[in-house]
Amino acid sequence: KAGVTQTPRYLIKTRGQQVTLSCSPISGHRSVSWYQQTPGQGLQFLFEYFSETQRNKGNFPGRFSGRQFSNSRSEMNVSTLELGDSALYLCASQRPGANVLTFGAGSRLTVL
Amino acid sequence: AQTVTQSQPEMSVQEAETVTLSCTYDTSESDYYLFWYKQPPSRQMILVIRQEAYKQQNATENRFSVNFQKAAKSFSLKISDSQLGDAAMYFCARLAAGSYQLTFGKGTKLSVIP
């Protein structure tokens, strides 16, 4: 059974650019959530999607957005990148009622 | 804010010995779940163990066990017979029942000394 797949694994961008990260959940998992991990702030919740609807969003500016497709795959987008957006972005999926999240390997974003 | 606190930023243990990582949490929910996740240098967040708050019995997974003290809101992880592969960051996390948002602690970096 394939795990949670995140692409790309590494990417480098410059300030002001935008970036799109992709997450494919485990088959049958309909909930996808995103977390940002930085040395200073630790792991912070970004948002969660279920059946193409955003159900919850963390305390991040509007530059951070996401969406979910009908096949449960999710993308997150960060526009007008800032140096502070450099982080590991983790995606997790969950099947309804399971009460446990399975994580992908993450996408490491570096903003220069 | 409902927080998760890991008071030990770093710990070390001799190979084959036992180590305990501490975690306390704050919650207003009556039904919730607690987790320990391991993050090795490869960055993959791996589930180590899960505890349902409504269960009094402490969860166990092979060499990993927890000491869950609900009244004290304490959730420690014991690793027995430590192995080199146990070296990683360990994160304690809480999930309200029916929620999809984990709240994480800051993590404990565990080193295993051969």
Boltz contact constraints between the chains, C-beta under 6 A:
constraints:
  - contact:
      token1: [A, 31]
      token2: [B, 100]
      max_distance: 6.0
  - contact:
      token1: [A, 33]
      token2: [B, 100]
      max_distance: 6.0
  - contact:
      token1: [A, 42]
      token2: [B, 106]
      max_distance: 6.0
  - contact:
      token1: [A, 43]
      token2: [B, 104]
      max_distance: 6.0
  - contact:
      token1: [A, 45]
      token2: [B, 101]
      max_distance: 6.0
  - contact:
      token1: [A, 48]
      token2: [B, 100]
      max_distance: 6.0
  - contact:
      token1: [A, 56]
      token2: [B, 101]
      max_distance: 6.0
  - contact:
      token1: [A, 99]
      token2: [B, 33]
      max_distance: 6.0
  - contact:
      token1: [A, 100]
      token2: [B, 50]
      max_distance: 6.0
  - contact:
      token1: [A, 103]
      token2: [B, 45]
      max_distance: 6.0
  - contact:
      token1: [A, 105]
      token2: [B, 44]
      max_distance: 6.0
  - contact:
      token1: [A, 106]
      token2: [B, 43]
      max_distance: 6.0
